[in-house]
Amino acid sequence: MPHRDLPDPGGPLRRVTSTAVVIIFALVMTACVLGVMAWKALDAKKAALSSGGADIQNLAHSLSEHASHTMQAVDIAMAGMVDLLKYRNPEPDRFNRYLADTAKTLPQLRGIGAADAKGNWTYSSLAELPRHTISDREYFAYHRDTPDSALRISELLQSPGDGQSSMIVLSKRITKVDGSFGGVVAAAIDREYFNGFYRTFQLGPDGGISLIRNDGTLLIRWPQADRSTNLSRTALFTKHLKQSPVGYYKIISPFDGIVKHLGYEQTPNYPMVVTVAMSEHSLLAEWWKGLRTDAIVAGVLLNMVLMLAAVLALQFRFRNKIERTLREREAHYRLLADNIADIIIVIDANSLLRYVSRSVEPVLGLRAKDLIGKSCFALVPPEDRESVMQATTRLGDTAGVSTVVFRHYRGDGTLAWVESKFKLARETGSAKSKEFLCVIRDVTERKRMEDELTQLNRRLTQLAATDGLTGLTNRRTFDSFLRREYEACEEIAVLLFDIDNFKGYNDTYGHQAGDRCLQAVAKAIGNATRDTSGLSARYGGEEFAIVLPHATEEEALKVAEAIRLTVRALGIPNTASSRGYITISAGVATKMHATIDEAALVGEADTALYEAKRLGRNRSVVYSSVNLQYVESGSIQHDGKVAAGERAH
């Protein structure tokens, strides 16, 4: 019988297997595309909400500062008026013009005026003095019954003039010299001032900005709410403000019932809270646009997957060969692609270089062929070689990686900082056949930046301890130094100095001259403790302090007198002083058995300083002799003894 070719029994099975692989591939790729698109959509949504939240919080902060500055400008203006009305009643026409000029200068003001103790207007920035009384107003009753000088912010009130517009009234109490109630200074801010500013922000159709008093009273709501709302029982006041003055969370709006993301911040100096809310739909508007685009891209990718699956079905017989070739090439290309910017070297058990990548030339200026066969320590400074040896010693298996940073010579002889990652190239039974794979990266620039950052941090630490104007240490450093030395020393003295008539000096010569005066006095005080264990500090305003460890009362008094005379010798003119020049007063206190702690010691020095002021200024007084002795213009009397200095009484 003639020979007949038998069918290949494995052919159908291979075809079925190939078809199954293609189907599985198509399904897996489809799942991957959909999975990536879903992950991308969720990640983009999270990023959109996060970015929107940051924008909301930043806007809330800016609006909080705006509200605070709006109130503060009026507060400062009203404070000066309250001080004036405390002592006298100015001429109406002149003072009314001043009020009108103030209202013009501050754009937020609708009007400003003053009322007497009965609630009748006595002064006003308006062209015509209001005839209505404010004695029935809540803020008037509050100031009448409460001796509080703080600014009070009213609820939203209807204008008494037209009854249509709304306003916020800011008021301060006028307290007469004898302490009695003298009336109030009140200023009105129109609600439209805030609304006009808030509407410049694009928050979407459902967004809103609110200015709320700390008791939950709604002052401003943009866009305007349909009804007045008290928010004291909302989560903002019952929960979030108690936890933090600044925050961000998701709410259902009490105004329109829409889900929104709300950021809030309390104003720093006044009892108000600013909130900014945007609907989740507005925050995700761009995300929805991107999602539609991604869906189109996903559809295109899925079609490409199907086309690829068809091509793979036709070419499946070449699969094994192609996969093998691609696997080998991928391994080589991945090694090069992942480390092309770094230097790759192979070191044998004798520390000799067996392989060096060509990237060594652009990175370190060395040629790879010149390094083969040389010791890996040849270009490492001797003081860094030990750390490199320890890095290879720590490796126990091929899974471990040891990292070390050291210096390495470049081709031109200069040193570069490098970071090396050591890894066992392969497991071997013999220590002599071990090989190490090392990836080297130039980190010279990073090291330089780290060193600069360290220096900057050191400089910032120094600035944090120094008063910017005088160059002396600041109050916080003074307190820390005194606390430490008080515990360590049996004897310690605190000297407090105050520049006499300095307010008058500032009013006469101006604040710049005042700053120069402070610097001159600070220099004289600082020189007294230079090259000693003592510390000079600016205590606050025109007050200075010195701590003298291991100093007796007599020694401290001599130092105080020396500084006082030095300042007097500066001859800084001061027409506000009866002496005609700048002088200082000093209070001296030393640690005694009755002194409780360092705070009490400062208090004793302050008492002595007060006594020096009371006795006529330009003198030094020690606490132990308050009401028994003081120093004046020449000599010191102490327990019947006279020391070199000023005359004592």
VOLUMGU-689643 format. One record per residue (C-alpha): x, y, z. Coordinates in steps of 0.5 Angstrom, whole numbers, padded with zeros to 4 digits, always signed. Each point is the difference from the previous one (the first is absolute). Example, Ala and Ser with C-alpha at 12.3 -4.5 7.8 and 13.67 -1.06 7.14 Angstrom:
! VOLUMGU-689643
+0025-0009+0016/+0002+0007-0002/
This chain:
! VOLUMGU-689643
+0000+0000+0000/+0002+0007-0001/+0003+0004+0005/-0005+0005+0003/+0001+0006+0004/-0003+0000+0007/-0003+0006+0003/+0004+0003+0005/-0004-0001+0007/+0003+0006+0003/-0003+0005-0005/-0007+0001+0002/+0003+0000+0008/+0005+0005-0002/-0005+0004-0004/-0005+0000+0006/+0005+0002+0005/+0002+0006-0005/-0007+0002+0000/-0001+0000+0007/+0007+0004+0001/-0002+0005-0004/-0007+0001+0003/+0003+0000+0007/+0005+0005-0003/-0006+0004-0003/-0004+0000+0007/+0006+0001+0004/+0002+0006-0004/-0007+0003+0000/+0000-0001+0008/+0006+0004+0000/-0002+0005-0004/-0007+0001+0004/+0004-0001+0006/+0005+0006-0002/-0005+0004-0002/-0004-0001+0006/+0006+0001+0005/+0002+0006-0004/-0007+0003+0001/+0000-0001+0007/+0007+0003+0001/-0002+0006-0004/-0007+0001+0004/+0004-0001+0006/+0005+0005-0003/-0005+0005-0002/-0003+0000+0007/+0006+0001+0003/+0002+0006-0004/-0007+0003+0001/+0001-0001+0007/+0007+0003+0000/-0003+0006-0004/-0006+0001+0005/+0004+0000+0006/+0005+0005-0003/-0006+0004-0002/-0003+0000+0007/+0007+0002+0003/+0000+0006-0005/-0007+0002+0002/+0001-0001+0007/+0006+0005+0000/-0004+0005-0004/-0005+0000+0005/+0005+0001+0006/+0003+0005-0004/-0007+0004-0002/-0002+0000+0008/+0007+0001+0002/+0001+0007-0004/-0007+0002+0003/+0002-0002+0007/+0007+0004+0000/-0004+0006-0003/-0005-0001+0006/+0005-0001+0005/+0003+0007-0001/-0007+0003+0000/-0002-0003+0007/+0007+0002+0003/-0002+0007-0002/-0007+0000+0002/+0003-0003+0007/+0003+0007+0002/-0004+0005-0004/-0006+0002-0004/+0003+0003-0007/-0003+0005-0004/-0006-0003-0004/+0002+0003-0007/+0007-0002+0000/-0001-0007+0003/-0006-0001-0005/+0005+0002-0006/+0005-0005+0003/-0005-0006+0001/-0002+0002-0008/+0007+0000-0002/+0001-0007+0004/-0006-0003-0003/+0002+0002-0007/+0007-0003+0001/-0003-0007+0002/-0004-0002-0006/-0003-0005+0005/-0004+0005+0004/-0007+0002-0001/+0001+0005+0005/+0003+0001+0007/-0002+0004+0006/+0000+0001+0008/-0006+0000+0005/-0001+0002+0007/-0001-0004+0006/-0008+0001-0002/+0001-0003-0007/-0001+0007-0003/+0005+0001-0006/+0005+0006+0001/+0004-0001-0006/-0001-0003-0006/+0004-0001-0007/-0007+0001-0004/-0002+0007-0003/-0005+0001+0006/+0000-0003+0007/-0005-0006+0001/-0006+0002+0004/-0001-0007+0002/+0002-0003+0007/+0004-0007+0000/-0001-0001+0008/-0005-0006-0002/+0006-0003-0004/+0003-0006+0003/+0007+0002-0002/-0002+0007+0004/-0002-0004+0006/+0006-0005+0000/+0005+0006+0000/-0004+0003+0006/-0001-0006+0004/+0007-0003-0001/+0007+0004+0001/+0003-0003-0006/+0004+0004-0005/+0000-0006-0005/-0003+0001-0007/-0007-0003+0000/-0003-0002-0007/-0007+0000+0000/-0005-0005-0004/-0003+0003-0007/-0004+0006+0001/-0005+0003-0004/+0002+0008-0002/-0004+0005+0004/+0000+0004-0006/-0003-0004-0005/-0002-0006+0003/+0002-0004-0006/+0008-0001+0000/+0003-0004+0006/+0007+0002+0003/+0004-0003+0006/+0002+0005+0005/+0006+0000+0004/+0001+0004+0006/+0004+0001+0006/-0001+0003+0007/+0002+0007+0002/+0002+0000+0007/+0001+0007+0004/+0006+0001+0004/-0004-0001+0006/-0002-0007-0002/-0007+0001-0002/-0003-0001-0006/+0000+0005-0005/-0003-0002-0006/+0002-0004-0007/+0004+0001-0006/-0004-0004-0006/+0002-0002-0007/-0005-0003-0005/+0003-0005-0006/-0005-0001-0005/-0002-0007-0002/+0001+0002-0007/+0008+0001+0001/+0001-0007+0002/-0005-0003-0006/+0004+0004-0005/+0006-0003+0002/-0002-0007+0001/-0004+0000-0007/+0007+0001-0004/+0002-0007+0002/-0003-0006-0005/-0002-0005+0005/-0005-0003-0005/-0008+0000+0000/-0001-0003+0007/+0006+0003+0003/+0000+0005+0006/+0004+0004+0005/-0002+0002+0007/+0002+0004+0005/-0002-0002+0007/+0000+0002+0007/+0003-0005+0005/-0006-0001+0004/-0003-0002-0007/-0004+0006-0002/+0001+0001-0008/+0002+0007-0002/+0001-0001-0007/-0002-0005-0005/+0002+0000-0008/-0004-0001-0003/-0005+0002+0004/-0004-0005+0004/-0008+0000+0000/-0001+0001+0007/+0005+0001+0006/+0003-0006+0003/+0003-0001+0007/+0006-0005-0001/+0002-0001+0007/-0003-0008+0000/+0003-0002-0006/+0006-0004+0000/+0005+0006-0002/-0001+0002+0007/-0002-0006+0004/+0006-0004-0002/+0005+0003-0005/+0002+0007+0003/+0001-0004+0006/+0005-0004-0003/+0004+0005-0004/-0001+0007-0002/+0001-0002-0007/-0003-0006-0004/-0003-0003-0006/-0006-0005+0000/-0006-0002-0004/-0007+0002+0002/-0007+0001-0003/-0001+0007+0000/-0005+0003+0005/-0002+0005-0005/-0002-0004-0006/+0001-0007+0002/+0006-0002-0005/+0006-0004+0001/+0006+0005+0000/+0007+0000+0003/+0001+0005+0005/+0006+0004+0002/+0000+0004+0006/+0005+0004+0004/-0001+0005+0006/+0003+0007+0000/+0006+0001+0004/-0002+0006+0004/-0008+0000+0000/-0005-0004+0001/-0002-0002-0007/+0000-0006-0004/+0001+0000-0008/-0003-0006-0004/+0001-0002-0007/-0004-0005-0003/-0001-0004-0007/-0004-0005-0002/+0003-0007-0002/-0003+0001-0007/+0004+0006-0001/+0006-0003+0003/+0000-0006-0005/-0003+0004-0006/+0007+0000-0004/+0001-0008+0003/-0007-0001-0004/+0003+0003-0006/+0007-0004+0000/-0004-0007+0002/-0004+0001-0007/+0006+0001-0003/+0003-0006+0003/-0006-0005-0002/+0001+0002-0007/+0008-0002+0001/-0002-0006+0003/-0005-0002-0005/+0006+0001-0005/+0005-0004+0004/-0005-0006+0000/-0001+0000-0007/+0007+0000-0001/+0001-0006+0005/-0005-0004-0004/+0004+0002-0006/+0006-0002+0003/-0003-0007+0002/-0002-0001-0007/+0007+0001-0002/+0003-0005+0006/-0005-0005-0003/+0003+0000-0006/+0007+0000+0002/+0000-0004+0006/+0004-0006-0003/+0006+0005+0001/-0002+0002+0007/+0005-0005+0004/+0006+0003-0005/-0002+0007+0001/-0001+0000+0008/+0007-0004+0001/+0003+0006-0005/-0004+0005+0004/+0002-0002+0007/+0007+0000-0002/+0000+0007-0003/-0004+0002+0006/+0004-0002+0005/+0006+0004-0003/-0004+0006-0002/-0003+0000+0007/+0007+0000+0003/+0003+0006-0005/-0007+0004+0001/+0000+0000+0007/+0007+0002+0001/+0002+0004-0006/+0001+0006+0004/+0004-0004+0006/+0007-0004+0000/-0001-0007+0000/+0006-0004+0002/+0002-0007+0002/+0005-0002+0005/+0003-0007+0002/+0002-0003+0007/+0007+0004-0001/-0003+0007+0000/+0002+0000-0008/-0005+0003-0005/-0002-0005-0005/-0005+0005-0004/-0001+0007+0000/-0006+0003-0004/+0002+0006-0005/-0004+0005+0004/+0006+0001+0004/+0003+0004-0005/-0006+0006+0000/-0001-0001+0008/+0007+0000+0003/+0005+0001-0006/+0003-0006+0000/+0001-0006-0006/-0003-0006+0001/+0005-0004-0003/+0005+0003+0004/-0003-0002+0007/-0001-0008-0002/+0005-0004+0004/+0001+0005+0005/-0002+0000+0008/-0007+0004+0001/+0004+0004+0006/+0005+0003-0005/-0004+0006-0001/-0003+0000+0007/+0003+0005+0006/+0003-0004+0005/-0004+0002+0006/-0007-0002-0004/+0003-0007-0002/-0002-0003+0007/-0008+0002-0002/+0001-0003-0007/+0002-0007+0003/-0005+0000+0005/-0005+0001-0005/+0002-0007-0003/+0001-0004+0006/-0007+0002+0002/-0003-0004-0006/-0003-0007+0002/-0003-0002-0007/-0003+0002-0006/-0006+0003+0002/+0004+0005+0005/+0002+0007-0002/+0005+0004+0003/+0001+0008-0001/+0006+0005+0002/+0001+0007-0002/+0008+0001+0000/+0004+0005-0004/+0003-0002-0007/+0006+0003-0004/-0002+0002-0007/+0004+0000-0006/+0003+0007+0001/+0002-0001+0007/-0006+0003+0004/-0004-0004+0005/-0008-0001-0002/-0005-0003+0005/-0003-0006-0002/-0005-0005+0002/+0001-0007-0001/-0005-0006+0001/+0004-0007+0000/-0004-0007-0001/+0003-0007-0001/+0000-0001-0007/-0002-0008+0001/+0001-0005+0006/+0006-0004+0000/+0002-0006+0005/+0007+0003+0000/+0002+0007+0003/+0006+0001-0006/-0005-0001-0005/-0005+0006+0002/-0001+0006-0004/-0004+0006+0002/-0004+0005-0005/+0001+0007+0002/-0005+0006-0003/+0004+0007+0001/-0004+0006+0000/+0003+0007+0001/-0003+0004+0005/+0005+0006+0001/-0006+0005-0001/-0004-0003+0005/+0005-0001+0005/+0002+0008-0001/-0008+0001+0000/+0000-0004+0007/+0006+0004+0003/-0003+0007-0002/-0007-0002+0003/+0004-0002+0006/+0003+0007+0000/-0006+0003-0001/-0004-0003+0006/+0006+0002+0004/-0001+0007-0002/-0007+0000+0001/+0001-0003+0007/+0004+0006+0002/-0005+0005-0003/-0005-0003+0004/+0003+0002+0006/+0002+0007-0002/-0004+0006+0000/+0000+0003-0007/+0001+0007+0002/+0005+0001+0005/+0004-0007-0001/-0001-0002+0007/-0003-0006+0002/-0007+0000+0001/-0005-0002+0005/-0001-0007-0001/+0007-0001+0000/+0001+0004+0007/-0005-0004+0003/+0003-0006-0002/+0007+0002+0002/-0003+0003+0007/-0003-0007+0002/+0006-0004-0002/+0005+0005+0004/-0005+0001+0006/+0000-0008+0002/+0008+0000-0001/+0002+0006+0003/+0000+0002+0008/+0001+0007-0002/-0004+0003-0006/-0002+0007-0001/-0005+0003-0005/+0000+0007-0003/-0006+0003-0003/+0001+0007-0004/-0005+0005-0003/+0001+0006-0004/-0003+0006+0003/-0005+0004-0003/+0001-0004-0007/-0008+0001-0002/+0001+0007+0000/+0007-0001-0004/-0004-0004-0005/-0005+0005-0001/+0005+0006+0000/+0005-0003-0005/-0004-0006-0003/+0001-0008+0000/+0006+0000-0005/+0004+0004+0005/-0003-0004+0006/+0003-0006-0003/+0007+0003-0001/-0001+0002+0008/-0002-0007+0001/+0006-0003-0003/+0005+0005+0003/-0003-0002+0007/+0000-0007-0002/+0008+0000-0002/+0002+0003+0007/-0004-0005+0003/+0003-0006-0004/+0007+0003+0001/-0001-0001+0007/-0001-0008+0000/+0005-0001-0006/+0005-0005+0002/-0003-0002+0006/-0005-0005+0002/-0006+0005+0001/-0005+0001-0006/-0003+0006-0002/-0007+0000-0003/-0005+0005-0003/-0006-0002+0005/-0006+0004-0004/-0001+0007-0003/+0005+0005+0003/+0002-0005+0006/+0006-0004+0000/+0003-0006+0005/+0006-0003+0002/+0002-0006+0004/+0006+0000+0004/+0002-0007+0003/+0004-0001+0006/-0001+0008+0001/-0001+0003+0007/-0005+0006+0001/+0006+0005+0000/+0003-0003-0006/-0006+0000-0004/-0002+0008+0003/+0007+0002-0003/-0002-0003-0007/-0006+0003+0000/+0003+0007+0002/+0005-0001-0005/-0005-0001-0006/-0004+0006+0003/+0006+0004+0000/+0002-0002-0007/-0007+0001-0003/+0000+0007+0003/+0007+0001-0003/-0003-0001-0007/-0004+0007+0000/-0006-0002-0004/-0004+0006+0000/-0007-0001+0003/-0004+0006+0001/-0006-0004+0003/+0004-0001+0006/+0001+0005+0005/+0008-0001+0000/+0000+0001-0008/+0004-0007-0002/-0002-0007+0000/+0001-0003+0007/-0002-0007+0003/-0002-0003+0006/+0002-0007+0003/-0003-0005+0005/+0005-0005+0003/-0002-0006+0004/+0004-0006+0002/-0002-0007+0002/-0001+0000+0008/-0003-0006+0004/-0007+0003+0000/+0000+0000-0008/-0004-0005-0002/+0002-0001-0008/+0003+0003-0005/-0007+0004-0002/+0000+0003+0007/+0007+0002-0001/-0002+0004-0006/-0006+0002+0003/+0004+0003+0006/+0005+0004-0005/-0006+0003-0003/-0003+0002+0006/+0007+0003+0001/+0000+0003-0007/-0007+0003+0002/+0003+0003+0006/+0005+0004-0004/-0005+0002-0004/-0004+0003+0005/+0006+0003+0003/+0001+0005-0006/+0003-0005-0005/+0008+0000-0002/+0002-0004+0006/+0001-0007+0002/-0004-0004+0006/+0001-0006+0003/-0006-0004+0002/+0003-0002+0007/+0000+0008+0002/-0006+0002-0003/-0003+0005+0004/+0007+0001+0004/+0004+0002-0005/+0001+0002-0008/+0005+0003-0004/+0000+0007-0003/+0006+0004-0004/+0006-0002+0003/+0001-0005+0006/-0003-0007+0003/-0002+0000+0008/-0001-0007+0002/+0000-0003+0007/+0003+0007+0002/+0006-0001-0005/+0001+0004-0006/+0003-0003-0006/+0003+0004-0006/-0007+0002-0004/-0005+0005+0000/-0003+0003+0007/-0005-0004+0004/-0006+0002+0004/
